[in-house]
Amino acid sequence: MKVSFLIHTIYGIGGTIRTTLNLAEELAGRHEVEIVSVFRHRDEPLFAIDPRITVVPLIDTRPSSPGNETKHPLALEPAECIPGHEARFKEYSRLTDRRVREHYAVSDADVVIGTRPGLVAYVAQFAPARAVLIGQEHMTHNHHKPELRAEMRRHLAALDAFVTVSEGDAAAWREHMPLPDTRVLAIPNSVPEPMVPVSDLGGTTVVAAGRLAAEKQYDVLIEAFAEVVAVRPEWTLRICGWGKQKERLRRRIDELGLYNSVHLMGPRSPIEPEWVKGAIAVSTSRHESFGMTLVEAMRCGLPVVSTDCDYGPREIVADGVDGLLVPVGDRKAVAAALLRLIDDEPLRRRMGAAARSHARRFDPGPVAKQYEELFADLGAGTRAHSEAAAPAASGHDRTADARPIVDCVAEENGAVTVTLLGERTGRPDLVCVHPDDSVPDRVFAFDAAGRAEIPAGAGLAEGIWTCHVDPPAAGGGGPAQGAASARRRLVTRAVDQRGAMRAAARVRSGEPVRALIPYVRQGGLALRSWVRPAHAESGEITVGARRITVSGRLLGEAPPLGDPVLLLRRRGADAGELEFPGTRVGADGFRCTIPLAAPVAAQASSHDVWDLWLLPAPGAAPVRIGRVLDDVVEKGSVFPYPSVDLLGKRPLARVRDALDRLRSRPRAQATVKIFFSAGNELVLNVVDKTMK
């Protein structure tokens, strides 16, 4: 049987893409499966695609592609076959009408599945006459405008089946839009077993994931977490995803002073390695057709806190058994539920175990079986065949990546293990390459099981190392001749960074500070190495209206901490230094405050850049302050801090300010901002700004 999925794009990231791939991969073990992607907007999909699945992109919209068709004459004319109230209507055109029609005119598919309203309309109009026609609803009946539902009626009536992802939504469609000749039923989304070991629930991290969109109500979550932090300051919240609400949410985090506790992590794919870093999962959506992230988190062993919104969560979460359901929009209820799980570790562990067990019902196997039974009931593969030509080869694009695929783990002891997946011949080597040609490559042998270990004490020089595989020599054993040209960059399936989250605990007094973090960079496996004799690891940073306080720990081969002093050292031709006495906290902790008026008064240019150093004790060598001992490789976008605007800079500027106020002219102002550099070291900027 041949099954064809019609999707907006398979090259992005999102719930519909993920669940389509989950189902397609399971079906591909027994059937011929293709995914027809109306648009191709990037070279490679963000999700890995099983090589058994054929991907057919119809329209190339890649900005740098020679085949870019965004200016095609038909692409500039509005679609005629898509409902006018479809949310993505403006992205469709007469060109999409033509390409979808042409593809299915020669298709031999037995089943065609549309994955959003506009594509369901295409399926109803263009799918082969002999095929079983199925529409999927990945949102809800109530989510769509009445005008769109009215436009969709005739297209839904032409289908053999219309599949929602919850029983509640199926009932809503049956009640409000009876379709006598179309079977309306619910089949849940599928979520496979996680590719990494489940969470040990021993951390202090709450994780949420999804688009940064209004319906997810992350503002409610952030406000609720403010109540959590007030009593449990050691806990943090990570929100994974991207979307239009990012800047608005960032401002709200800053307004509440939560920039040390709530982090916008950006998109993460695959998401399982992020879920397993958490101890609790949370969702505060206004509505959810299903709740894909809830099932993903539960499969990773996390108990969940979720709003009891229509329709999915209450069909997924057993309240009080594997998670807690709370009213929509009730931040106090969200906070109380989180605190209940935070404060009761035995309850958290019982619910986590139950969540993992109960979520197995969403495994792709049972879900795919429901679809196969539906296909059979609707007569897929038994209808009379029309004379259909073979699909045009030029339209097909196999997305299987020829590069070797690995799993990678940051171990608890600081080592990194890399495991080759799939078939292999001989004993290849793992080769780590530093960007500085003067630094020798480091080679680690894969064992018979395809596993290579980089020990914690391997001494990889500081910097970014890219990971490659050398094929074995023709005679077996050792790298091949001309190995540099034969090397292939390693592609990752999953990178488990949990061991890196505890890097600070592994540092021993009197020993150099080392950290080795695996991550994905430019599509391949990379290692970020830090090696320093002494290091001042920054902790909480507090930004006030007139001062910034930096806390942290002095680690490594540094002298005993005495009376610490924070040094600001200005870069560039106008080099200078400012000193601010600090306070010792415990054996190796420090806390130092920078009065912002000082670097503003000392401003030497329109853009001063100051590096932060710690002077551990009188006469000691300064130590750079930064943050390297955790799992986040690039801190700048994940741990931003609010800026501060100050009036009155240099003495002459103050005089000019007074004159400008009298003349109603813009006044001089300085903006001060502390942030992490590309090397994750703390930097302070003082930049000119004008203010009305």
C-alpha positions as CSV (number, residue, x, y, z in Angstrom):
1,M,0.0,0.0,0.0
2,K,1.2,3.5,-0.8
3,V,0.5,6.3,1.7
4,S,1.0,9.9,0.8
5,F,1.1,12.7,3.4
6,L,0.5,16.3,2.1
7,I,2.1,18.8,4.5
8,H,2.8,22.6,4.4
9,T,6.5,22.0,4.9
10,I,8.5,19.1,6.3
11,Y,11.7,21.3,6.6
12,G,10.7,23.2,9.8
13,I,9.9,22.4,13.4
14,G,6.5,21.9,15.0
15,G,4.0,19.5,16.3
16,T,2.3,18.7,13.0
17,I,5.7,18.0,11.4
18,R,6.8,15.8,14.3
19,T,3.7,13.7,14.5
20,T,3.6,13.3,10.7
21,L,7.1,11.9,10.8
22,N,6.4,9.6,13.7
23,L,3.4,8.1,11.9
24,A,5.2,8.0,8.5
25,E,8.2,6.2,10.0
26,E,6.1,3.6,11.7
27,L,4.1,3.0,8.5
28,A,7.3,2.9,6.4
29,G,8.1,-0.5,7.9
30,R,5.2,-2.1,6.1
31,H,4.1,0.3,3.3
32,E,5.5,2.7,0.7
33,V,5.4,6.2,2.3
34,E,5.9,9.6,0.7
35,I,5.7,13.0,2.3
36,V,4.7,15.8,-0.2
37,S,6.0,19.0,1.2
38,V,4.4,22.0,-0.6
39,F,7.3,24.2,0.4
40,R,11.0,23.7,0.8
41,H,12.5,26.7,2.7
42,R,15.8,25.2,3.8
43,D,18.3,22.8,2.5
44,E,17.9,20.1,5.1
45,P,14.9,19.3,7.4
46,L,15.4,20.1,11.1
47,F,14.0,16.7,12.0
48,A,15.8,13.6,10.9
49,I,13.8,11.7,8.3
50,D,13.9,8.0,7.9
51,P,15.5,7.1,4.6
52,R,12.7,4.7,3.8
53,I,10.4,7.8,3.4
54,T,10.4,9.6,0.1
55,V,10.2,13.4,0.5
56,V,8.7,15.3,-2.5
57,P,9.2,19.1,-2.3
58,L,6.9,21.0,-4.7
59,I,8.0,24.6,-4.5
60,D,11.5,25.8,-3.7
61,T,11.5,29.0,-1.5
62,R,15.1,28.8,-0.3
63,P,16.5,32.3,-0.5
64,S,19.9,31.2,-1.7
65,S,18.7,28.5,-4.1
66,P,19.1,28.9,-7.8
67,G,15.7,27.3,-8.1
68,N,13.9,29.8,-5.8
69,E,10.4,30.2,-7.1
70,T,9.1,33.0,-4.9
71,K,9.0,35.3,-7.9
72,H,7.4,32.8,-10.3
73,P,4.5,34.6,-12.1
74,L,2.0,32.1,-10.8
75,A,3.4,32.4,-7.2
76,L,2.4,36.1,-7.3
77,E,-1.3,35.3,-8.0
78,P,-3.6,34.2,-5.1
79,A,-4.6,30.5,-4.8
80,E,-8.0,29.6,-6.3
81,C,-8.3,26.2,-4.6
82,I,-7.5,27.1,-1.0
83,P,-10.2,28.4,1.4
84,G,-9.9,32.1,1.7
85,H,-10.0,32.0,5.5
86,E,-7.2,29.4,5.8
87,A,-4.7,31.0,8.2
88,R,-1.8,30.5,5.7
89,F,-3.9,31.5,2.6
90,K,-1.4,34.3,1.7
91,E,1.4,31.8,1.4
92,Y,-0.5,29.8,-1.2
93,S,-0.9,30.7,-4.9
94,R,-1.9,29.5,-8.3
95,L,1.5,27.9,-8.4
96,T,0.8,25.7,-5.3
97,D,-2.6,24.9,-6.9
98,R,-0.8,23.7,-10.0
99,R,2.0,21.8,-8.4
100,V,-0.3,19.8,-6.0
101,R,-2.7,19.1,-8.9
102,E,0.1,17.9,-11.2
103,H,1.7,15.7,-8.5
104,Y,-1.5,13.8,-7.7
105,A,-2.6,13.6,-11.3
106,V,0.1,11.0,-11.9
107,S,0.1,9.5,-8.3
108,D,-0.5,5.9,-7.6
109,A,-1.1,6.5,-3.9
110,D,-3.7,4.3,-2.2
111,V,-4.2,6.7,0.7
112,V,-3.7,10.5,0.7
113,I,-3.7,12.4,4.0
114,G,-4.0,16.2,4.3
115,T,-2.6,17.7,7.4
116,R,-4.2,21.2,7.7
117,P,-7.4,22.8,6.4
118,G,-6.0,24.2,3.1
119,L,-4.3,20.9,2.3
120,V,-7.4,18.9,3.2
121,A,-9.1,21.0,0.5
122,Y,-6.4,20.1,-1.9
123,V,-6.8,16.4,-1.1
124,A,-10.5,16.6,-1.7
125,Q,-10.0,18.2,-5.1
126,F,-6.8,16.7,-6.5
127,A,-6.1,13.2,-4.9
128,P,-6.4,10.2,-7.2
129,A,-10.0,9.1,-7.7
130,R,-9.1,5.5,-6.5
131,A,-7.4,6.7,-3.3
132,V,-8.8,6.8,0.2
133,L,-9.0,10.5,1.2
134,I,-8.3,11.4,4.8
135,G,-8.1,14.8,6.5
136,Q,-6.4,15.4,9.8
137,E,-7.3,18.1,12.3
138,H,-4.3,19.2,14.3
139,M,-6.1,22.1,15.9
140,T,-9.7,22.1,17.1
141,H,-13.2,22.8,15.8
142,N,-13.4,25.9,18.0
143,H,-10.0,27.1,16.9
144,H,-11.1,27.8,13.4
145,K,-13.2,30.8,12.4
146,P,-16.8,30.1,11.5
147,E,-16.1,31.4,8.0
148,L,-13.3,28.8,7.5
149,R,-15.6,26.0,8.8
150,A,-18.2,27.0,6.3
151,E,-15.7,27.0,3.5
152,M,-14.4,23.6,4.5
153,R,-17.8,21.8,4.6
154,R,-17.9,20.7,1.0
155,H,-14.3,19.6,1.1
156,L,-14.8,17.6,4.3
157,A,-17.9,16.0,2.8
158,A,-15.7,14.7,-0.1
159,L,-13.4,12.8,2.3
160,D,-13.6,9.2,3.4
161,A,-12.5,10.1,6.9
162,F,-11.7,13.1,9.0
163,V,-9.4,12.4,11.9
164,T,-9.0,14.5,15.0
165,V,-6.5,14.0,17.8
166,S,-8.9,13.9,20.7
167,E,-12.4,12.4,21.4
168,G,-13.6,15.7,22.7
169,D,-12.8,17.5,19.4
170,A,-14.3,14.6,17.3
171,A,-17.5,15.0,19.2
172,A,-17.5,18.8,18.6
173,W,-17.1,18.2,14.8
174,R,-19.9,15.6,14.8
175,E,-22.2,17.8,16.7
176,H,-21.6,21.1,14.8
177,M,-20.9,19.8,11.3
178,P,-22.6,16.5,10.6
179,L,-21.0,14.8,7.6
180,P,-23.2,11.8,6.6
181,D,-20.7,10.3,4.1
182,T,-17.5,11.1,6.0
183,R,-16.4,9.1,9.1
184,V,-15.3,11.5,11.9
185,L,-13.1,9.8,14.5
186,A,-10.3,10.4,16.9
187,I,-6.8,8.9,16.7
188,P,-4.2,10.4,19.0
189,N,-0.8,11.6,17.8
190,S,2.0,9.2,18.4
191,V,5.3,9.8,20.3
192,P,8.1,7.2,20.2
193,E,10.2,5.9,23.0
194,P,12.8,8.6,23.9
195,M,16.2,8.2,22.3
196,V,17.9,9.1,25.6
197,P,17.5,7.6,29.1
198,V,14.6,9.0,31.1
199,S,15.0,11.8,33.7
200,D,16.2,10.8,37.1
201,L,14.0,13.6,38.5
202,G,16.8,14.7,40.8
203,G,17.4,18.2,39.4
204,T,15.8,21.6,40.1
205,T,14.6,22.4,36.6
206,V,11.1,22.8,35.2
207,V,10.7,22.5,31.5
208,A,8.1,23.8,29.0
209,A,8.2,23.5,25.3
210,G,6.2,24.9,22.4
211,R,5.7,27.9,20.1
212,L,6.1,31.2,21.8
213,A,2.6,32.2,20.9
214,A,-0.3,33.8,22.7
215,E,-2.3,30.6,23.0
216,K,0.5,29.0,25.0
217,Q,0.0,31.6,27.7
218,Y,3.7,31.7,28.8
219,D,3.0,35.0,30.5
220,V,0.8,33.1,33.0
221,L,3.6,30.5,33.5
222,I,6.3,33.2,34.0
223,E,4.1,35.0,36.6
224,A,3.4,31.7,38.3
225,F,7.0,30.9,38.4
226,A,7.7,34.2,40.2
227,E,5.7,32.8,43.1
228,V,7.7,29.5,42.9
229,V,11.0,31.3,43.0
230,A,9.9,33.4,46.0
231,V,10.0,30.3,48.1
232,R,12.2,28.0,46.1
233,P,14.9,30.2,44.6
234,E,17.1,27.4,43.6
235,W,14.6,26.2,40.9
236,T,14.7,27.4,37.4
237,L,12.3,27.3,34.4
238,R,13.4,26.6,30.9
239,I,11.1,27.4,28.0
240,C,12.1,25.7,24.7
241,G,10.7,27.1,21.4
242,W,10.5,30.1,19.1
243,G,7.8,32.5,18.0
244,K,6.6,36.1,17.8
245,Q,6.1,36.4,21.6
246,K,9.8,36.1,22.4
247,E,10.5,39.8,23.0
248,R,7.3,40.3,24.9
249,L,8.1,37.4,27.2
250,R,11.7,38.6,27.6
251,R,10.4,42.0,28.8
252,R,8.0,40.3,31.3
253,I,10.9,38.2,32.7
254,D,13.0,41.3,33.2
255,E,10.1,43.3,34.7
256,L,9.7,40.5,37.3
257,G,13.4,40.3,37.9
258,L,13.4,36.6,36.9
259,Y,16.3,36.7,34.4
260,N,18.4,34.4,36.7
261,S,15.5,31.9,37.0
262,V,13.5,31.8,33.7
263,H,15.4,31.1,30.5
264,L,14.1,31.2,26.9
265,M,16.2,28.4,25.4
266,G,15.2,28.9,21.7
267,P,14.2,26.0,19.5
268,R,15.5,22.6,20.5
269,S,15.4,19.5,18.1
270,P,15.2,16.8,19.1
271,I,13.4,17.9,22.3
272,E,13.9,14.7,24.3
273,P,17.4,15.6,25.5
274,E,15.9,18.8,27.0
275,W,13.0,17.1,28.7
276,V,15.3,14.7,30.5
277,K,17.2,17.6,32.0
278,G,14.0,18.5,33.9
279,A,12.3,17.2,37.0
280,I,8.8,18.6,36.1
281,A,7.1,19.5,32.8
282,V,4.5,22.3,32.6
283,S,2.0,23.5,30.0
284,T,-0.2,26.6,30.4
285,S,-2.0,26.6,27.1
286,R,-5.4,28.2,26.5
287,H,-6.3,25.4,24.2
288,E,-4.6,22.2,22.9
289,S,-6.0,19.9,20.3
290,F,-3.8,17.2,21.7
291,G,-0.8,18.1,23.8
292,M,2.2,16.6,22.0
293,T,4.6,18.1,24.5
294,L,2.8,16.5,27.4
295,V,3.2,13.1,26.0
296,E,6.8,13.7,25.0
297,A,7.6,14.8,28.6
298,M,5.7,11.9,30.1
299,R,7.6,9.4,27.9
300,C,10.8,11.0,29.3
301,G,9.5,10.1,32.8
302,L,8.4,13.6,33.9
303,P,5.3,14.3,35.9
304,V,3.3,17.2,34.3
305,V,1.4,20.2,35.4
306,S,-1.1,21.3,32.7
307,T,-4.0,23.5,32.3
308,D,-7.3,21.6,31.8
309,C,-8.0,23.1,28.4
310,D,-9.9,21.8,25.5
311,Y,-9.4,19.0,24.5
312,G,-6.2,17.0,24.7
313,P,-4.7,17.4,28.2
314,R,-7.6,15.8,30.1
315,E,-7.4,12.8,27.7
316,I,-3.7,12.4,28.3
317,V,-3.1,13.4,32.0
318,A,-4.8,11.4,34.8
319,D,-5.1,14.2,37.4
320,G,-3.4,13.2,40.6
321,V,-1.9,10.1,39.1
322,D,0.7,11.1,36.5
323,G,0.3,14.8,36.7
324,L,-1.8,17.7,37.9
325,L,-4.5,19.6,36.0
326,V,-5.2,23.2,36.8
327,P,-7.7,25.8,35.5
328,V,-6.8,27.7,32.4
329,G,-5.2,31.1,33.1
330,D,-4.9,30.6,36.9
331,R,-1.3,31.5,37.7
332,K,-1.8,30.8,41.4
333,A,-3.1,27.3,40.7
334,V,-0.1,26.7,38.4
335,A,2.3,27.9,41.1
336,A,0.6,25.8,43.7
337,A,0.8,22.7,41.5
338,L,4.5,23.2,40.8
339,L,5.3,23.8,44.4
340,R,3.4,20.6,45.4
341,L,5.6,18.5,43.1
342,I,8.8,20.5,44.1
343,D,8.2,20.0,47.8
344,D,7.1,16.4,47.7
345,E,9.9,14.4,46.0
346,P,8.3,10.9,46.6
347,L,5.1,12.2,44.9
348,R,7.1,13.6,42.1
349,R,8.8,10.2,41.6
350,R,5.6,8.2,41.8
351,M,3.9,10.5,39.2
352,G,6.9,10.4,37.0
353,A,6.9,6.6,37.0
354,A,3.2,6.6,36.2
355,A,3.6,9.1,33.5
356,R,6.2,7.0,31.7
357,S,4.0,3.9,32.0
358,H,0.7,5.5,30.9
359,A,2.3,7.4,28.0
360,R,3.2,4.1,26.3
361,R,-0.3,4.0,24.8
362,F,0.8,6.7,22.5
363,D,3.6,4.7,21.0
364,P,3.7,4.8,17.2
365,G,3.0,1.1,16.9
366,P,-0.5,1.1,18.4
367,V,-1.4,4.5,16.7
368,A,-0.2,3.3,13.3
369,K,-2.3,0.2,13.8
370,Q,-5.4,2.3,14.2
371,Y,-4.7,4.1,11.0
372,E,-4.1,0.8,9.2
373,E,-7.4,-0.5,10.4
374,L,-9.0,2.7,9.2
375,F,-7.3,2.3,5.8
376,A,-8.6,-1.3,5.5
377,D,-12.1,-0.4,6.6
378,L,-12.2,2.3,3.9
379,G,-11.1,-0.1,1.2
380,A,-7.6,1.3,0.7
381,G,-5.7,-0.8,-2.0
382,T,-8.9,-2.5,-3.2
383,R,-10.4,0.2,-5.3
384,A,-10.1,0.0,-9.1
385,H,-6.9,1.5,-10.4
386,S,-7.0,4.2,-13.0
387,E,-4.2,4.4,-15.5
388,A,-1.7,6.5,-13.6
389,A,1.8,7.2,-14.8
390,A,4.7,6.8,-12.4
391,P,5.5,9.9,-10.4
392,A,7.9,12.3,-12.0
393,A,11.4,11.5,-10.8
394,S,12.4,15.2,-10.9
395,G,9.9,16.0,-8.1
396,H,11.5,13.6,-5.6
397,D,14.1,14.3,-3.1
398,R,15.6,11.7,-0.8
399,T,16.7,13.5,2.4
400,A,18.7,10.6,3.8
401,D,22.1,12.0,4.9
402,A,25.1,9.9,3.8
403,R,27.1,11.1,6.8
404,P,27.5,8.8,9.7
405,I,25.0,9.3,12.6
406,V,25.8,9.1,16.2
407,D,24.4,9.5,19.7
408,C,26.6,11.5,22.1
409,V,26.5,11.7,25.9
410,A,28.2,14.0,28.4
411,E,28.9,11.6,31.2
412,E,28.6,12.3,34.9
413,N,32.4,12.0,35.3
414,G,33.1,14.6,32.7
415,A,33.9,12.2,29.8
416,V,32.1,12.3,26.5
417,T,31.0,9.1,24.7
418,V,30.1,8.9,21.1
419,T,28.2,5.9,19.7
420,L,27.9,5.1,16.0
421,L,24.4,4.1,14.8
422,G,23.5,1.8,12.0
423,E,25.7,-0.6,10.0
424,R,29.5,-0.1,9.8
425,T,32.5,-1.9,8.5
426,G,35.8,-2.2,10.2
427,R,37.0,-0.1,13.1
428,P,36.8,3.6,12.2
429,D,38.3,6.3,14.4
430,L,36.7,9.4,16.0
431,V,38.8,12.4,15.0
432,C,38.4,15.7,16.8
433,V,39.6,18.8,14.9
434,H,40.5,22.2,16.3
435,P,40.1,25.3,14.2
436,D,43.7,26.3,14.9
437,D,45.9,24.3,12.5
438,S,48.8,24.3,14.9
439,V,46.7,22.2,17.4
440,P,47.1,18.5,16.5
441,D,44.0,16.5,15.8
442,R,42.9,14.1,18.6
443,V,42.0,10.6,17.6
444,F,39.9,8.2,19.7
445,A,39.2,4.6,18.5
446,F,35.7,3.2,18.2
447,D,35.4,-0.2,19.9
448,A,33.7,-3.2,18.4
449,A,30.3,-1.9,19.6
450,G,30.9,1.4,17.8
451,R,31.6,3.3,21.0
452,A,34.4,5.9,21.5
453,E,35.2,7.7,24.7
454,I,36.9,11.0,25.2
455,P,38.1,10.9,28.8
456,A,37.5,13.9,31.1
457,G,41.2,14.4,31.4
458,A,41.9,14.1,27.7
459,G,43.3,17.6,27.7
460,L,41.5,18.9,24.6
461,A,42.8,22.5,24.1
462,E,40.3,25.3,24.8
463,G,38.0,26.0,21.8
464,I,35.5,24.4,19.5
465,W,36.4,21.0,18.2
466,T,34.4,19.5,15.2
467,C,33.9,15.7,15.2
468,H,34.6,13.5,12.2
469,V,34.9,9.8,11.5
470,D,37.9,8.3,9.7
471,P,37.1,5.1,7.8
472,P,39.3,2.1,8.5
473,A,42.2,1.2,6.3
474,A,41.6,-1.2,3.5
475,G,43.4,-3.9,5.3
476,G,41.5,-3.2,8.6
477,G,42.8,-1.4,11.6
478,G,43.9,2.2,11.8
479,P,42.9,5.2,9.7
480,A,43.0,5.0,5.9
481,Q,45.7,6.6,3.8
482,G,44.6,10.2,2.9
483,A,42.3,10.1,5.9
484,A,41.8,13.9,6.0
485,S,40.1,13.8,2.6
486,A,38.1,10.7,3.5
487,R,36.8,12.1,6.8
488,R,33.1,12.7,7.2
489,R,31.5,15.0,9.7
490,L,29.4,13.3,12.3
491,V,25.7,14.0,12.3
492,T,23.9,13.6,15.7
493,R,20.6,11.9,16.4
494,A,20.7,13.0,20.1
495,V,23.1,14.7,22.4
496,D,22.5,14.0,26.0
497,Q,24.1,17.0,27.9
498,R,22.9,16.1,31.4
499,G,26.4,15.3,32.7
500,A,27.5,18.9,31.8
501,M,24.9,20.4,34.1
502,R,26.9,19.2,37.1
503,A,30.3,20.2,35.8
504,A,30.9,22.7,38.7
505,A,30.6,19.9,41.2
506,R,33.5,18.0,39.6
507,V,36.0,20.8,40.0
508,R,38.6,20.0,42.7
509,S,40.4,22.6,44.7
510,G,44.0,23.1,43.4
511,E,43.3,21.4,40.0
512,P,42.7,23.2,36.6
513,V,39.2,23.9,35.6
514,R,38.1,21.7,32.7
515,A,34.7,21.4,30.9
516,L,33.9,19.4,27.8
517,I,30.4,19.9,26.4
518,P,29.0,18.1,23.3
519,Y,26.5,20.0,21.1
520,V,25.2,20.4,17.6
521,R,26.9,23.1,15.5
522,Q,26.2,23.8,11.9
523,G,24.5,20.5,11.6
524,G,27.3,18.3,13.0
525,L,28.7,17.1,16.3
526,A,31.0,19.6,18.1
527,L,32.7,19.8,21.4
528,R,33.3,23.0,23.4
529,S,36.3,22.7,25.6
530,W,37.3,25.0,28.4
531,V,40.7,24.5,30.1
532,R,41.9,27.1,32.6
533,P,44.3,27.0,35.6
534,A,41.9,29.3,37.5
535,H,38.4,30.5,36.8
536,A,35.8,32.7,38.4
537,E,32.4,31.0,37.7
538,S,29.7,33.6,37.7
539,G,26.4,32.8,39.4
540,E,23.5,35.1,40.1
541,I,23.7,38.6,38.6
542,T,21.4,41.3,39.9
543,V,20.7,44.4,37.8
544,G,19.4,47.4,39.6
545,A,18.6,51.0,38.6
546,R,22.1,52.2,39.7
547,R,24.2,49.1,40.3
548,I,25.0,45.6,39.1
549,T,25.9,42.8,41.6
550,V,27.9,39.8,40.4
551,S,28.1,36.7,42.5
552,G,30.2,33.6,41.9
553,R,32.9,31.1,42.9
554,L,36.6,31.1,42.6
555,L,37.8,27.7,41.3
556,G,40.9,25.9,40.2
557,E,44.6,26.7,40.9
558,A,43.8,30.1,42.4
559,P,45.2,31.3,45.7
560,P,42.8,31.2,48.7
561,L,40.1,33.8,48.4
562,G,40.8,36.8,50.7
563,D,39.2,40.2,50.2
564,P,38.0,40.0,46.6
565,V,38.0,42.9,44.3
566,L,36.2,43.2,41.0
567,L,38.2,44.8,38.2
568,L,36.7,46.4,35.1
569,R,39.3,46.6,32.3
570,R,38.5,48.7,29.3
571,R,39.4,47.4,25.9
572,G,41.0,49.4,23.1
573,A,43.3,52.4,22.8
574,D,41.7,54.1,25.9
575,A,42.7,51.3,28.2
576,G,41.7,51.8,31.8
577,E,40.9,50.0,35.0
578,L,38.3,50.4,37.7
579,E,38.3,48.6,41.1
580,F,35.3,47.7,43.3
581,P,35.8,45.9,46.6
582,G,33.7,42.8,47.1
583,T,32.7,40.4,49.9
584,R,33.8,36.8,50.5
585,V,30.9,34.3,50.7
586,G,31.9,31.0,52.3
587,A,35.2,29.4,51.4
588,D,35.3,30.2,47.7
589,G,32.3,32.4,47.0
590,F,32.4,36.1,46.2
591,R,29.9,39.0,45.7
592,C,30.9,42.3,44.1
593,T,28.8,45.4,43.3
594,I,29.5,47.8,40.4
595,P,28.0,51.3,40.9
596,L,27.1,52.1,37.3
597,A,27.9,55.8,37.7
598,A,31.6,54.8,37.8
599,P,32.0,53.4,34.3
600,V,29.6,56.0,33.0
601,A,31.7,58.8,34.5
602,A,34.9,57.2,33.1
603,Q,33.4,56.8,29.6
604,A,36.1,57.5,27.0
605,S,34.2,56.8,23.8
606,S,30.6,56.4,22.4
607,H,31.0,52.6,23.0
608,D,33.2,51.5,25.9
609,V,33.7,47.8,26.4
610,W,34.9,46.6,29.8
611,D,35.9,43.0,30.7
612,L,35.2,41.7,34.2
613,W,38.0,40.2,36.3
614,L,38.3,39.0,39.9
615,L,41.3,39.9,42.0
616,P,41.1,37.1,44.6
617,A,43.3,38.7,47.2
618,P,45.9,41.5,47.4
619,G,48.9,40.8,45.2
620,A,47.2,37.8,43.5
621,A,46.8,37.5,39.7
622,P,43.4,38.6,38.3
623,V,41.1,35.8,37.2
624,R,38.6,36.2,34.3
625,I,34.9,36.0,35.3
626,G,32.6,34.0,33.1
627,R,30.3,31.0,33.1
628,V,31.4,27.7,31.5
629,L,30.4,25.0,33.9
630,D,26.9,24.0,32.7
631,D,25.2,22.6,29.6
632,V,24.6,25.8,27.7
633,V,27.4,26.3,25.2
634,E,26.4,29.8,24.0
635,K,25.2,31.8,26.9
636,G,24.5,35.2,25.3
637,S,21.0,34.6,23.9
638,V,19.9,32.2,26.7
639,F,21.1,34.3,29.7
640,P,20.5,38.0,28.7
641,Y,20.3,40.7,31.4
642,P,18.3,43.9,31.2
643,S,20.1,47.1,30.3
644,V,20.1,50.3,32.4
645,D,19.8,53.9,31.1
646,L,21.7,56.6,33.0
647,L,21.9,60.4,32.6
648,G,25.0,62.4,33.2
649,K,28.2,61.0,31.8
650,R,31.4,62.9,31.6
651,P,31.6,66.3,33.2
652,L,31.3,68.2,29.9
653,A,28.4,66.0,29.0
654,R,26.5,67.0,32.2
655,V,26.9,70.7,31.2
656,R,25.6,69.9,27.7
657,D,22.7,68.0,29.2
658,A,21.7,71.1,31.3
659,L,21.9,73.4,28.2
660,D,20.0,70.9,26.1
661,R,17.2,70.7,28.6
662,L,16.9,74.5,28.6
663,R,16.8,74.4,24.8
664,S,14.4,71.4,24.7
665,R,17.0,69.4,22.7
666,P,17.6,65.7,23.0
667,R,19.7,64.9,26.1
668,A,22.8,62.7,26.3
669,Q,22.3,59.4,27.9
670,A,24.3,56.2,28.5
671,T,23.0,52.7,28.3
672,V,24.9,50.1,30.4
673,K,24.5,46.4,29.8
674,I,26.2,43.3,31.2
675,F,26.3,40.2,29.0
676,F,28.2,37.1,28.1
677,S,30.6,37.3,25.2
678,A,31.0,34.6,22.6
679,G,33.5,32.9,24.9
680,N,31.0,33.0,27.8
681,E,32.9,35.7,29.7
682,L,31.3,38.6,31.3
683,V,31.5,42.0,29.6
684,L,30.0,45.4,30.4
685,N,29.1,47.9,27.7
686,V,28.6,51.6,28.1
687,V,27.0,53.0,25.0
688,D,25.9,56.6,24.1
689,K,22.2,57.0,23.6
690,T,20.0,60.1,23.0
691,M,16.7,60.7,24.9
692,K,14.0,63.3,24.2
